[in-house]
Every structure is written in structure tokens, then in C-alpha cells.
Amino acid sequence: MGALTLRIVREKGRILEDTMKKLALAAVLTVVATGAFAGGYVQPVIDPIIVVEDTSSSAGGILVPILALILIAAAVAANN
């Protein structure tokens, strides 16, 4: 073989080597990217909102004193 033929073979070898390196890099990146999505979508957990309402009656705390007055009036009326 001549010097020109050897140079052409070496150049084709370098092109082939560069192409193989690019393919290997693409394969590695594909495997890494696939692993990142392997778990799938997981719906986030949201804590429930707790609402605390005041449970006071509409009487505004007047019911107990009125009942006490009625009982006192009944006791006084029973003693007469």
C-alpha cells in the first residue's frame, strides 16, 4: 500500500472512532434519562384544611341566668 492509501485508511478510522464515541455517549445519556423517569408521576399529598368554628348559641349565654331566675322564683313561690 502506498502512503496515500494508509492516510485515507487512518482518516476513515478516526471518523469511525469519533462516530462510535458519539454513539456510546448518546446511549449512556439515554440510559441516565430513562432512569430519571422510571418512578412515574406521584400525586402530591396535600394536608386537609381544618376549619374551627365557634359553637356558641344564639342566646349569647343568657339562657343559664334566666333558668336560675325561674328556679329561684319557683322556690320563693313555693315557700309562700
mmCIF file of the N, C-alpha and C atoms, coordinates in Angstrom:
data_MODEL
# 
_entry.id   MODEL 
# 
loop_
_atom_site.group_PDB 
_atom_site.id 
_atom_site.type_symbol 
_atom_site.label_atom_id 
_atom_site.label_alt_id 
_atom_site.label_comp_id 
_atom_site.label_asym_id 
_atom_site.label_entity_id 
_atom_site.label_seq_id 
_atom_site.pdbx_PDB_ins_code 
_atom_site.Cartn_x 
_atom_site.Cartn_y 
_atom_site.Cartn_z 
_atom_site.occupancy 
_atom_site.B_iso_or_equiv 
_atom_site.pdbx_formal_charge 
_atom_site.auth_seq_id 
_atom_site.auth_comp_id 
_atom_site.auth_asym_id 
_atom_site.auth_atom_id 
_atom_site.pdbx_PDB_model_num 
ATOM 1   N N  . MET A 1 1  ? 0.833   -1.177 0.000   1.00 0.00 ? 1  MET A N  1 
ATOM 2   C CA . MET A 1 1  ? 0.000   0.000  0.000   1.00 0.00 ? 1  MET A CA 1 
ATOM 3   C C  . MET A 1 1  ? 0.876   1.238  0.000   1.00 0.00 ? 1  MET A C  1 
ATOM 4   N N  . GLY A 1 2  ? 0.301   2.233  -0.596  1.00 0.00 ? 2  GLY A N  1 
ATOM 5   C CA . GLY A 1 2  ? 1.048   3.477  -0.667  1.00 0.00 ? 2  GLY A CA 1 
ATOM 6   C C  . GLY A 1 2  ? 0.765   4.357  0.536   1.00 0.00 ? 2  GLY A C  1 
ATOM 7   N N  . ALA A 1 3  ? 1.514   5.417  0.655   1.00 0.00 ? 3  ALA A N  1 
ATOM 8   C CA . ALA A 1 3  ? 1.365   6.345  1.775   1.00 0.00 ? 3  ALA A CA 1 
ATOM 9   C C  . ALA A 1 3  ? 0.006   7.024  1.743   1.00 0.00 ? 3  ALA A C  1 
ATOM 10  N N  . LEU A 1 4  ? -0.498  7.308  0.521   1.00 0.00 ? 4  LEU A N  1 
ATOM 11  C CA . LEU A 1 4  ? -1.801  7.955  0.393   1.00 0.00 ? 4  LEU A CA 1 
ATOM 12  C C  . LEU A 1 4  ? -2.917  7.023  0.860   1.00 0.00 ? 4  LEU A C  1 
ATOM 13  N N  . THR A 1 5  ? -2.800  5.756  0.530   1.00 0.00 ? 5  THR A N  1 
ATOM 14  C CA . THR A 1 5  ? -3.808  4.777  0.936   1.00 0.00 ? 5  THR A CA 1 
ATOM 15  C C  . THR A 1 5  ? -3.823  4.620  2.455   1.00 0.00 ? 5  THR A C  1 
ATOM 16  N N  . LEU A 1 6  ? -2.659  4.578  3.084   1.00 0.00 ? 6  LEU A N  1 
ATOM 17  C CA . LEU A 1 6  ? -2.585  4.455  4.544   1.00 0.00 ? 6  LEU A CA 1 
ATOM 18  C C  . LEU A 1 6  ? -3.192  5.684  5.222   1.00 0.00 ? 6  LEU A C  1 
ATOM 19  N N  . ARG A 1 7  ? -2.960  6.863  4.650   1.00 0.00 ? 7  ARG A N  1 
ATOM 20  C CA . ARG A 1 7  ? -3.514  8.088  5.222   1.00 0.00 ? 7  ARG A CA 1 
ATOM 21  C C  . ARG A 1 7  ? -5.047  8.087  5.126   1.00 0.00 ? 7  ARG A C  1 
ATOM 22  N N  . ILE A 1 8  ? -5.577  7.603  4.018   1.00 0.00 ? 8  ILE A N  1 
ATOM 23  C CA . ILE A 1 8  ? -7.037  7.533  3.850   1.00 0.00 ? 8  ILE A CA 1 
ATOM 24  C C  . ILE A 1 8  ? -7.631  6.530  4.828   1.00 0.00 ? 8  ILE A C  1 
ATOM 25  N N  . VAL A 1 9  ? -6.992  5.397  5.021   1.00 0.00 ? 9  VAL A N  1 
ATOM 26  C CA . VAL A 1 9  ? -7.478  4.377  5.956   1.00 0.00 ? 9  VAL A CA 1 
ATOM 27  C C  . VAL A 1 9  ? -7.453  4.916  7.381   1.00 0.00 ? 9  VAL A C  1 
ATOM 28  N N  . ARG A 1 10 ? -6.372  5.617  7.734   1.00 0.00 ? 10 ARG A N  1 
ATOM 29  C CA . ARG A 1 10 ? -6.281  6.192  9.088   1.00 0.00 ? 10 ARG A CA 1 
ATOM 30  C C  . ARG A 1 10 ? -7.368  7.249  9.305   1.00 0.00 ? 10 ARG A C  1 
ATOM 31  N N  . GLU A 1 11 ? -7.606  8.064  8.290   1.00 0.00 ? 11 GLU A N  1 
ATOM 32  C CA . GLU A 1 11 ? -8.633  9.103  8.407   1.00 0.00 ? 11 GLU A CA 1 
ATOM 33  C C  . GLU A 1 11 ? -10.017 8.481  8.568   1.00 0.00 ? 11 GLU A C  1 
ATOM 34  N N  . LYS A 1 12 ? -10.317 7.431  7.822   1.00 0.00 ? 12 LYS A N  1 
ATOM 35  C CA . LYS A 1 12 ? -11.600 6.740  7.962   1.00 0.00 ? 12 LYS A CA 1 
ATOM 36  C C  . LYS A 1 12 ? -11.707 6.087  9.337   1.00 0.00 ? 12 LYS A C  1 
ATOM 37  N N  . GLY A 1 13 ? -10.593 5.601  9.843   1.00 0.00 ? 13 GLY A N  1 
ATOM 38  C CA . GLY A 1 13 ? -10.585 5.006  11.187  1.00 0.00 ? 13 GLY A CA 1 
ATOM 39  C C  . GLY A 1 13 ? -10.898 6.040  12.257  1.00 0.00 ? 13 GLY A C  1 
ATOM 40  N N  . ARG A 1 14 ? -10.340 7.248  12.084  1.00 0.00 ? 14 ARG A N  1 
ATOM 41  C CA . ARG A 1 14 ? -10.628 8.319  13.049  1.00 0.00 ? 14 ARG A CA 1 
ATOM 42  C C  . ARG A 1 14 ? -12.090 8.734  12.986  1.00 0.00 ? 14 ARG A C  1 
ATOM 43  N N  . ILE A 1 15 ? -12.638 8.820  11.790  1.00 0.00 ? 15 ILE A N  1 
ATOM 44  C CA . ILE A 1 15 ? -14.049 9.185  11.637  1.00 0.00 ? 15 ILE A CA 1 
ATOM 45  C C  . ILE A 1 15 ? -14.930 8.128  12.281  1.00 0.00 ? 15 ILE A C  1 
ATOM 46  N N  . LEU A 1 16 ? -14.591 6.860  12.053  1.00 0.00 ? 16 LEU A N  1 
ATOM 47  C CA . LEU A 1 16 ? -15.352 5.764  12.648  1.00 0.00 ? 16 LEU A CA 1 
ATOM 48  C C  . LEU A 1 16 ? -15.236 5.789  14.176  1.00 0.00 ? 16 LEU A C  1 
ATOM 49  N N  . GLU A 1 17 ? -14.027 6.068  14.663  1.00 0.00 ? 17 GLU A N  1 
ATOM 50  C CA . GLU A 1 17 ? -13.809 6.125  16.105  1.00 0.00 ? 17 GLU A CA 1 
ATOM 51  C C  . GLU A 1 17 ? -14.618 7.274  16.728  1.00 0.00 ? 17 GLU A C  1 
ATOM 52  N N  . ASP A 1 18 ? -14.628 8.433  16.093  1.00 0.00 ? 18 ASP A N  1 
ATOM 53  C CA . ASP A 1 18 ? -15.399 9.575  16.605  1.00 0.00 ? 18 ASP A CA 1 
ATOM 54  C C  . ASP A 1 18 ? -16.897 9.273  16.586  1.00 0.00 ? 18 ASP A C  1 
ATOM 55  N N  . THR A 1 19 ? -17.345 8.605  15.535  1.00 0.00 ? 19 THR A N  1 
ATOM 56  C CA . THR A 1 19 ? -18.761 8.246  15.442  1.00 0.00 ? 19 THR A CA 1 
ATOM 57  C C  . THR A 1 19 ? -19.147 7.272  16.543  1.00 0.00 ? 19 THR A C  1 
ATOM 58  N N  . MET A 1 20 ? -18.297 6.308  16.822  1.00 0.00 ? 20 MET A N  1 
ATOM 59  C CA . MET A 1 20 ? -18.579 5.332  17.874  1.00 0.00 ? 20 MET A CA 1 
ATOM 60  C C  . MET A 1 20 ? -18.599 6.000  19.253  1.00 0.00 ? 20 MET A C  1 
ATOM 61  N N  . LYS A 1 21 ? -17.718 6.964  19.474  1.00 0.00 ? 21 LYS A N  1 
ATOM 62  C CA . LYS A 1 21 ? -17.715 7.684  20.750  1.00 0.00 ? 21 LYS A CA 1 
ATOM 63  C C  . LYS A 1 21 ? -19.015 8.462  20.932  1.00 0.00 ? 21 LYS A C  1 
ATOM 64  N N  . LYS A 1 22 ? -19.486 9.087  19.865  1.00 0.00 ? 22 LYS A N  1 
ATOM 65  C CA . LYS A 1 22 ? -20.739 9.842  19.938  1.00 0.00 ? 22 LYS A CA 1 
ATOM 66  C C  . LYS A 1 22 ? -21.924 8.919  20.191  1.00 0.00 ? 22 LYS A C  1 
ATOM 67  N N  . LEU A 1 23 ? -21.918 7.750  19.556  1.00 0.00 ? 23 LEU A N  1 
ATOM 68  C CA . LEU A 1 23 ? -23.000 6.784  19.778  1.00 0.00 ? 23 LEU A CA 1 
ATOM 69  C C  . LEU A 1 23 ? -22.981 6.249  21.202  1.00 0.00 ? 23 LEU A C  1 
ATOM 70  N N  . ALA A 1 24 ? -21.791 5.986  21.728  1.00 0.00 ? 24 ALA A N  1 
ATOM 71  C CA . ALA A 1 24 ? -21.684 5.499  23.100  1.00 0.00 ? 24 ALA A CA 1 
ATOM 72  C C  . ALA A 1 24 ? -22.170 6.560  24.085  1.00 0.00 ? 24 ALA A C  1 
ATOM 73  N N  . LEU A 1 25 ? -21.805 7.820  23.843  1.00 0.00 ? 25 LEU A N  1 
ATOM 74  C CA . LEU A 1 25 ? -22.256 8.902  24.711  1.00 0.00 ? 25 LEU A CA 1 
ATOM 75  C C  . LEU A 1 25 ? -23.771 9.052  24.647  1.00 0.00 ? 25 LEU A C  1 
ATOM 76  N N  . ALA A 1 26 ? -24.347 8.949  23.461  1.00 0.00 ? 26 ALA A N  1 
ATOM 77  C CA . ALA A 1 26 ? -25.798 9.039  23.319  1.00 0.00 ? 26 ALA A CA 1 
ATOM 78  C C  . ALA A 1 26 ? -26.486 7.892  24.056  1.00 0.00 ? 26 ALA A C  1 
ATOM 79  N N  . ALA A 1 27 ? -25.919 6.688  23.991  1.00 0.00 ? 27 ALA A N  1 
ATOM 80  C CA . ALA A 1 27 ? -26.503 5.542  24.696  1.00 0.00 ? 27 ALA A CA 1 
ATOM 81  C C  . ALA A 1 27 ? -26.457 5.738  26.206  1.00 0.00 ? 27 ALA A C  1 
ATOM 82  N N  . VAL A 1 28 ? -25.354 6.249  26.708  1.00 0.00 ? 28 VAL A N  1 
ATOM 83  C CA . VAL A 1 28 ? -25.234 6.492  28.152  1.00 0.00 ? 28 VAL A CA 1 
ATOM 84  C C  . VAL A 1 28 ? -26.236 7.553  28.597  1.00 0.00 ? 28 VAL A C  1 
ATOM 85  N N  . LEU A 1 29 ? -26.356 8.628  27.850  1.00 0.00 ? 29 LEU A N  1 
ATOM 86  C CA . LEU A 1 29 ? -27.311 9.680  28.214  1.00 0.00 ? 29 LEU A CA 1 
ATOM 87  C C  . LEU A 1 29 ? -28.748 9.180  28.155  1.00 0.00 ? 29 LEU A C  1 
ATOM 88  N N  . THR A 1 30 ? -29.041 8.304  27.213  1.00 0.00 ? 30 THR A N  1 
ATOM 89  C CA . THR A 1 30 ? -30.386 7.734  27.124  1.00 0.00 ? 30 THR A CA 1 
ATOM 90  C C  . THR A 1 30 ? -30.710 6.888  28.341  1.00 0.00 ? 30 THR A C  1 
ATOM 91  N N  . VAL A 1 31 ? -29.763 6.074  28.783  1.00 0.00 ? 31 VAL A N  1 
ATOM 92  C CA . VAL A 1 31 ? -29.976 5.225  29.961  1.00 0.00 ? 31 VAL A CA 1 
ATOM 93  C C  . VAL A 1 31 ? -30.159 6.085  31.207  1.00 0.00 ? 31 VAL A C  1 
ATOM 94  N N  . VAL A 1 32 ? -29.365 7.129  31.347  1.00 0.00 ? 32 VAL A N  1 
ATOM 95  C CA . VAL A 1 32 ? -29.472 8.002  32.526  1.00 0.00 ? 32 VAL A CA 1 
ATOM 96  C C  . VAL A 1 32 ? -30.812 8.734  32.521  1.00 0.00 ? 32 VAL A C  1 
ATOM 97  N N  . ALA A 1 33 ? -31.237 9.238  31.375  1.00 0.00 ? 33 ALA A N  1 
ATOM 98  C CA . ALA A 1 33 ? -32.502 9.973  31.289  1.00 0.00 ? 33 ALA A CA 1 
ATOM 99  C C  . ALA A 1 33 ? -33.685 9.045  31.531  1.00 0.00 ? 33 ALA A C  1 
ATOM 100 N N  . THR A 1 34 ? -33.597 7.804  31.095  1.00 0.00 ? 34 THR A N  1 
ATOM 101 C CA . THR A 1 34 ? -34.684 6.851  31.316  1.00 0.00 ? 34 THR A CA 1 
ATOM 102 C C  . THR A 1 34 ? -34.828 6.541  32.803  1.00 0.00 ? 34 THR A C  1 
ATOM 103 N N  . GLY A 1 35 ? -33.731 6.440  33.506  1.00 0.00 ? 35 GLY A N  1 
ATOM 104 C CA . GLY A 1 35 ? -33.770 6.167  34.945  1.00 0.00 ? 35 GLY A CA 1 
ATOM 105 C C  . GLY A 1 35 ? -34.392 7.293  35.733  1.00 0.00 ? 35 GLY A C  1 
ATOM 106 N N  . ALA A 1 36 ? -34.283 8.513  35.232  1.00 0.00 ? 36 ALA A N  1 
ATOM 107 C CA . ALA A 1 36 ? -34.853 9.661  35.937  1.00 0.00 ? 36 ALA A CA 1 
ATOM 108 C C  . ALA A 1 36 ? -36.377 9.625  35.921  1.00 0.00 ? 36 ALA A C  1 
ATOM 109 N N  . PHE A 1 37 ? -36.974 9.019  34.903  1.00 0.00 ? 37 PHE A N  1 
ATOM 110 C CA . PHE A 1 37 ? -38.422 8.971  34.784  1.00 0.00 ? 37 PHE A CA 1 
ATOM 111 C C  . PHE A 1 37 ? -38.995 7.603  35.142  1.00 0.00 ? 37 PHE A C  1 
ATOM 112 N N  . ALA A 1 38 ? -38.200 6.727  35.722  1.00 0.00 ? 38 ALA A N  1 
ATOM 113 C CA . ALA A 1 38 ? -38.638 5.357  35.967  1.00 0.00 ? 38 ALA A CA 1 
ATOM 114 C C  . ALA A 1 38 ? -39.748 5.276  37.004  1.00 0.00 ? 38 ALA A C  1 
ATOM 115 N N  . GLY A 1 39 ? -39.793 6.196  37.957  1.00 0.00 ? 39 GLY A N  1 
ATOM 116 C CA . GLY A 1 39 ? -40.785 6.125  39.022  1.00 0.00 ? 39 GLY A CA 1 
ATOM 117 C C  . GLY A 1 39 ? -42.173 6.514  38.585  1.00 0.00 ? 39 GLY A C  1 
ATOM 118 N N  . GLY A 1 40 ? -42.294 7.273  37.539  1.00 0.00 ? 40 GLY A N  1 
ATOM 119 C CA . GLY A 1 40 ? -43.602 7.726  37.092  1.00 0.00 ? 40 GLY A CA 1 
ATOM 120 C C  . GLY A 1 40 ? -44.075 8.923  37.901  1.00 0.00 ? 40 GLY A C  1 
ATOM 121 N N  . TYR A 1 41 ? -45.308 9.328  37.656  1.00 0.00 ? 41 TYR A N  1 
ATOM 122 C CA . TYR A 1 41 ? -45.881 10.500 38.329  1.00 0.00 ? 41 TYR A CA 1 
ATOM 123 C C  . TYR A 1 41 ? -46.497 10.089 39.653  1.00 0.00 ? 41 TYR A C  1 
ATOM 124 N N  . VAL A 1 42 ? -46.181 10.809 40.687  1.00 0.00 ? 42 VAL A N  1 
ATOM 125 C CA . VAL A 1 42 ? -46.765 10.578 42.007  1.00 0.00 ? 42 VAL A CA 1 
ATOM 126 C C  . VAL A 1 42 ? -47.522 11.840 42.391  1.00 0.00 ? 42 VAL A C  1 
ATOM 127 N N  . GLN A 1 43 ? -48.800 11.682 42.694  1.00 0.00 ? 43 GLN A N  1 
ATOM 128 C CA . GLN A 1 43 ? -49.621 12.835 43.054  1.00 0.00 ? 43 GLN A CA 1 
ATOM 129 C C  . GLN A 1 43 ? -49.173 13.356 44.414  1.00 0.00 ? 43 GLN A C  1 
ATOM 130 N N  . PRO A 1 44 ? -48.981 14.670 44.545  1.00 0.00 ? 44 PRO A N  1 
ATOM 131 C CA . PRO A 1 44 ? -48.522 15.217 45.820  1.00 0.00 ? 44 PRO A CA 1 
ATOM 132 C C  . PRO A 1 44 ? -49.587 15.071 46.905  1.00 0.00 ? 44 PRO A C  1 
ATOM 133 N N  . VAL A 1 45 ? -49.112 14.891 48.138  1.00 0.00 ? 45 VAL A N  1 
ATOM 134 C CA . VAL A 1 45 ? -50.015 14.745 49.278  1.00 0.00 ? 45 VAL A CA 1 
ATOM 135 C C  . VAL A 1 45 ? -50.294 16.135 49.839  1.00 0.00 ? 45 VAL A C  1 
ATOM 136 N N  . ILE A 1 46 ? -51.565 16.484 49.921  1.00 0.00 ? 46 ILE A N  1 
ATOM 137 C CA . ILE A 1 46 ? -51.962 17.796 50.436  1.00 0.00 ? 46 ILE A CA 1 
ATOM 138 C C  . ILE A 1 46 ? -52.692 17.585 51.750  1.00 0.00 ? 46 ILE A C  1 
ATOM 139 N N  . ASP A 1 47 ? -52.236 18.272 52.794  1.00 0.00 ? 47 ASP A N  1 
ATOM 140 C CA . ASP A 1 47 ? -52.878 18.157 54.097  1.00 0.00 ? 47 ASP A CA 1 
ATOM 141 C C  . ASP A 1 47 ? -54.263 18.793 54.049  1.00 0.00 ? 47 ASP A C  1 
ATOM 142 N N  . PRO A 1 48 ? -55.225 18.178 54.726  1.00 0.00 ? 48 PRO A N  1 
ATOM 143 C CA . PRO A 1 48 ? -56.574 18.759 54.723  1.00 0.00 ? 48 PRO A CA 1 
ATOM 144 C C  . PRO A 1 48 ? -56.614 20.064 55.525  1.00 0.00 ? 48 PRO A C  1 
ATOM 145 N N  . ILE A 1 49 ? -57.491 20.958 55.110  1.00 0.00 ? 49 ILE A N  1 
ATOM 146 C CA . ILE A 1 49 ? -57.649 22.237 55.806  1.00 0.00 ? 49 ILE A CA 1 
ATOM 147 C C  . ILE A 1 49 ? -58.639 22.038 56.948  1.00 0.00 ? 49 ILE A C  1 
ATOM 148 N N  . ILE A 1 50 ? -58.223 22.361 58.151  1.00 0.00 ? 50 ILE A N  1 
ATOM 149 C CA . ILE A 1 50 ? -59.069 22.195 59.330  1.00 0.00 ? 50 ILE A CA 1 
ATOM 150 C C  . ILE A 1 50 ? -59.687 23.542 59.662  1.00 0.00 ? 50 ILE A C  1 
ATOM 151 N N  . VAL A 1 51 ? -61.016 23.579 59.675  1.00 0.00 ? 51 VAL A N  1 
ATOM 152 C CA . VAL A 1 51 ? -61.747 24.804 59.975  1.00 0.00 ? 51 VAL A CA 1 
ATOM 153 C C  . VAL A 1 51 ? -62.384 24.642 61.352  1.00 0.00 ? 51 VAL A C  1 
ATOM 154 N N  . VAL A 1 52 ? -62.073 25.544 62.260  1.00 0.00 ? 52 VAL A N  1 
ATOM 155 C CA . VAL A 1 52 ? -62.639 25.514 63.609  1.00 0.00 ? 52 VAL A CA 1 
ATOM 156 C C  . VAL A 1 52 ? -63.657 26.634 63.702  1.00 0.00 ? 52 VAL A C  1 
ATOM 157 N N  . GLU A 1 53 ? -64.894 26.252 63.988  1.00 0.00 ? 53 GLU A N  1 
ATOM 158 C CA . GLU A 1 53 ? -65.954 27.253 64.112  1.00 0.00 ? 53 GLU A CA 1 
ATOM 159 C C  . GLU A 1 53 ? -66.359 27.403 65.571  1.00 0.00 ? 53 GLU A C  1 
ATOM 160 N N  . ASP A 1 54 ? -66.775 28.605 65.927  1.00 0.00 ? 54 ASP A N  1 
ATOM 161 C CA . ASP A 1 54 ? -67.247 28.860 67.281  1.00 0.00 ? 54 ASP A CA 1 
ATOM 162 C C  . ASP A 1 54 ? -68.622 28.215 67.434  1.00 0.00 ? 54 ASP A C  1 
ATOM 163 N N  . THR A 1 55 ? -68.820 27.484 68.538  1.00 0.00 ? 55 THR A N  1 
ATOM 164 C CA . THR A 1 55 ? -70.074 26.750 68.728  1.00 0.00 ? 55 THR A CA 1 
ATOM 165 C C  . THR A 1 55 ? -71.003 27.430 69.722  1.00 0.00 ? 55 THR A C  1 
ATOM 166 N N  . SER A 1 56 ? -70.852 28.735 69.911  1.00 0.00 ? 56 SER A N  1 
ATOM 167 C CA . SER A 1 56 ? -71.733 29.408 70.868  1.00 0.00 ? 56 SER A CA 1 
ATOM 168 C C  . SER A 1 56 ? -73.152 29.491 70.311  1.00 0.00 ? 56 SER A C  1 
ATOM 169 N N  . SER A 1 57 ? -74.124 29.476 71.222  1.00 0.00 ? 57 SER A N  1 
ATOM 170 C CA . SER A 1 57 ? -75.519 29.539 70.793  1.00 0.00 ? 57 SER A CA 1 
ATOM 171 C C  . SER A 1 57 ? -75.904 30.986 70.488  1.00 0.00 ? 57 SER A C  1 
ATOM 172 N N  . SER A 1 58 ? -77.055 31.150 69.882  1.00 0.00 ? 58 SER A N  1 
ATOM 173 C CA . SER A 1 58 ? -77.505 32.497 69.550  1.00 0.00 ? 58 SER A CA 1 
ATOM 174 C C  . SER A 1 58 ? -78.032 33.239 70.777  1.00 0.00 ? 58 SER A C  1 
ATOM 175 N N  . ALA A 1 59 ? -78.242 32.521 71.885  1.00 0.00 ? 59 ALA A N  1 
ATOM 176 C CA . ALA A 1 59 ? -78.739 33.157 73.105  1.00 0.00 ? 59 ALA A CA 1 
ATOM 177 C C  . ALA A 1 59 ? -77.663 34.013 73.757  1.00 0.00 ? 59 ALA A C  1 
ATOM 178 N N  . GLY A 1 60 ? -76.418 33.800 73.404  1.00 0.00 ? 60 GLY A N  1 
ATOM 179 C CA . GLY A 1 60 ? -75.346 34.638 73.926  1.00 0.00 ? 60 GLY A CA 1 
ATOM 180 C C  . GLY A 1 60 ? -75.075 34.411 75.403  1.00 0.00 ? 60 GLY A C  1 
ATOM 181 N N  . GLY A 1 61 ? -75.327 33.250 75.948  1.00 0.00 ? 61 GLY A N  1 
ATOM 182 C CA . GLY A 1 61 ? -75.045 32.942 77.343  1.00 0.00 ? 61 GLY A CA 1 
ATOM 183 C C  . GLY A 1 61 ? -76.071 33.478 78.308  1.00 0.00 ? 61 GLY A C  1 
ATOM 184 N N  . ILE A 1 62 ? -77.237 33.802 77.859  1.00 0.00 ? 62 ILE A N  1 
ATOM 185 C CA . ILE A 1 62 ? -78.279 34.346 78.726  1.00 0.00 ? 62 ILE A CA 1 
ATOM 186 C C  . ILE A 1 62 ? -79.232 33.260 79.223  1.00 0.00 ? 62 ILE A C  1 
ATOM 187 N N  . LEU A 1 63 ? -79.171 32.083 78.623  1.00 0.00 ? 63 LEU A N  1 
ATOM 188 C CA . LEU A 1 63 ? -80.098 31.005 78.962  1.00 0.00 ? 63 LEU A CA 1 
ATOM 189 C C  . LEU A 1 63 ? -79.919 30.523 80.405  1.00 0.00 ? 63 LEU A C  1 
ATOM 190 N N  . VAL A 1 64 ? -78.700 30.340 80.855  1.00 0.00 ? 64 VAL A N  1 
ATOM 191 C CA . VAL A 1 64 ? -78.454 29.844 82.219  1.00 0.00 ? 64 VAL A CA 1 
ATOM 192 C C  . VAL A 1 64 ? -78.932 30.840 83.278  1.00 0.00 ? 64 VAL A C  1 
ATOM 193 N N  . PRO A 1 65 ? -78.647 32.134 83.162  1.00 0.00 ? 65 PRO A N  1 
ATOM 194 C CA . PRO A 1 65 ? -79.166 33.059 84.183  1.00 0.00 ? 65 PRO A CA 1 
ATOM 195 C C  . PRO A 1 65 ? -80.699 33.120 84.206  1.00 0.00 ? 65 PRO A C  1 
ATOM 196 N N  . ILE A 1 66 ? -81.342 33.019 83.050  1.00 0.00 ? 66 ILE A N  1 
ATOM 197 C CA . ILE A 1 66 ? -82.812 33.045 83.027  1.00 0.00 ? 66 ILE A CA 1 
ATOM 198 C C  . ILE A 1 66 ? -83.368 31.814 83.731  1.00 0.00 ? 66 ILE A C  1 
ATOM 199 N N  . LEU A 1 67 ? -82.777 30.647 83.469  1.00 0.00 ? 67 LEU A N  1 
ATOM 200 C CA . LEU A 1 67 ? -83.229 29.422 84.166  1.00 0.00 ? 67 LEU A CA 1 
ATOM 201 C C  . LEU A 1 67 ? -83.001 29.529 85.673  1.00 0.00 ? 67 LEU A C  1 
ATOM 202 N N  . ALA A 1 68 ? -81.912 30.136 86.096  1.00 0.00 ? 68 ALA A N  1 
ATOM 203 C CA . ALA A 1 68 ? -81.644 30.313 87.528  1.00 0.00 ? 68 ALA A CA 1 
ATOM 204 C C  . ALA A 1 68 ? -82.697 31.229 88.158  1.00 0.00 ? 68 ALA A C  1 
ATOM 205 N N  . LEU A 1 69 ? -83.072 32.310 87.475  1.00 0.00 ? 69 LEU A N  1 
ATOM 206 C CA . LEU A 1 69 ? -84.110 33.204 88.000  1.00 0.00 ? 69 LEU A CA 1 
ATOM 207 C C  . LEU A 1 69 ? -85.457 32.496 88.103  1.00 0.00 ? 69 LEU A C  1 
ATOM 208 N N  . ILE A 1 70 ? -85.789 31.670 87.105  1.00 0.00 ? 70 ILE A N  1 
ATOM 209 C CA . ILE A 1 70 ? -87.058 30.923 87.149  1.00 0.00 ? 70 ILE A CA 1 
ATOM 210 C C  . ILE A 1 70 ? -87.054 29.960 88.329  1.00 0.00 ? 70 ILE A C  1 
ATOM 211 N N  . LEU A 1 71 ? -85.951 29.256 88.564  1.00 0.00 ? 71 LEU A N  1 
ATOM 212 C CA . LEU A 1 71 ? -85.871 28.323 89.705  1.00 0.00 ? 71 LEU A CA 1 
ATOM 213 C C  . LEU A 1 71 ? -85.953 29.066 91.041  1.00 0.00 ? 71 LEU A C  1 
ATOM 214 N N  . ILE A 1 72 ? -85.297 30.210 91.135  1.00 0.00 ? 72 ILE A N  1 
ATOM 215 C CA . ILE A 1 72 ? -85.371 30.994 92.383  1.00 0.00 ? 72 ILE A CA 1 
ATOM 216 C C  . ILE A 1 72 ? -86.796 31.493 92.603  1.00 0.00 ? 72 ILE A C  1 
ATOM 217 N N  . ALA A 1 73 ? -87.441 31.969 91.532  1.00 0.00 ? 73 ALA A N  1 
ATOM 218 C CA . ALA A 1 73 ? -88.837 32.451 91.654  1.00 0.00 ? 73 ALA A CA 1 
ATOM 219 C C  . ALA A 1 73 ? -89.763 31.307 92.040  1.00 0.00 ? 73 ALA A C  1 
ATOM 220 N N  . ALA A 1 74 ? -89.533 30.117 91.521  1.00 0.00 ? 74 ALA A N  1 
ATOM 221 C CA . ALA A 1 74 ? -90.361 28.954 91.857  1.00 0.00 ? 74 ALA A CA 1 
ATOM 222 C C  . ALA A 1 74 ? -90.146 28.575 93.322  1.00 0.00 ? 74 ALA A C  1 
ATOM 223 N N  . ALA A 1 75 ? -88.909 28.644 93.788  1.00 0.00 ? 75 ALA A N  1 
ATOM 224 C CA . ALA A 1 75 ? -88.622 28.298 95.183  1.00 0.00 ? 75 ALA A CA 1 
ATOM 225 C C  . ALA A 1 75 ? -89.255 29.304 96.132  1.00 0.00 ? 75 ALA A C  1 
ATOM 226 N N  . VAL A 1 76 ? -89.226 30.594 95.783  1.00 0.00 ? 76 VAL A N  1 
ATOM 227 C CA . VAL A 1 76 ? -89.836 31.625 96.628  1.00 0.00 ? 76 VAL A CA 1 
ATOM 228 C C  . VAL A 1 76 ? -91.343 31.456 96.625  1.00 0.00 ? 76 VAL A C  1 
ATOM 229 N N  . ALA A 1 77 ? -91.913 31.166 95.486  1.00 0.00 ? 77 ALA A N  1 
ATOM 230 C CA . ALA A 1 77 ? -93.360 30.997 95.411  1.00 0.00 ? 77 ALA A CA 1 
ATOM 231 C C  . ALA A 1 77 ? -93.815 29.755 96.167  1.00 0.00 ? 77 ALA A C  1 
ATOM 232 N N  . ALA A 1 78 ? -92.979 28.721 96.226  1.00 0.00 ? 78 ALA A N  1 
ATOM 233 C CA . ALA A 1 78 ? -93.353 27.510 96.933  1.00 0.00 ? 78 ALA A CA 1 
ATOM 234 C C  . ALA A 1 78 ? -93.285 27.698 98.442  1.00 0.00 ? 78 ALA A C  1 
ATOM 235 N N  . ASN A 1 79 ? -92.468 28.612 98.919  1.00 0.00 ? 79 ASN A N  1 
ATOM 236 C CA . ASN A 1 79 ? -92.354 28.852 100.359 1.00 0.00 ? 79 ASN A CA 1 
ATOM 237 C C  . ASN A 1 79 ? -93.477 29.742 100.879 1.00 0.00 ? 79 ASN A C  1 
ATOM 238 N N  . ASN A 1 80 ? -94.194 30.448 100.057 1.00 0.00 ? 80 ASN A N  1 
ATOM 239 C CA . ASN A 1 80 ? -95.261 31.339 100.496 1.00 0.00 ? 80 ASN A CA 1 
ATOM 240 C C  . ASN A 1 80 ? -96.524 30.612 100.678 1.00 0.00 ? 80 ASN A C  1 
# 
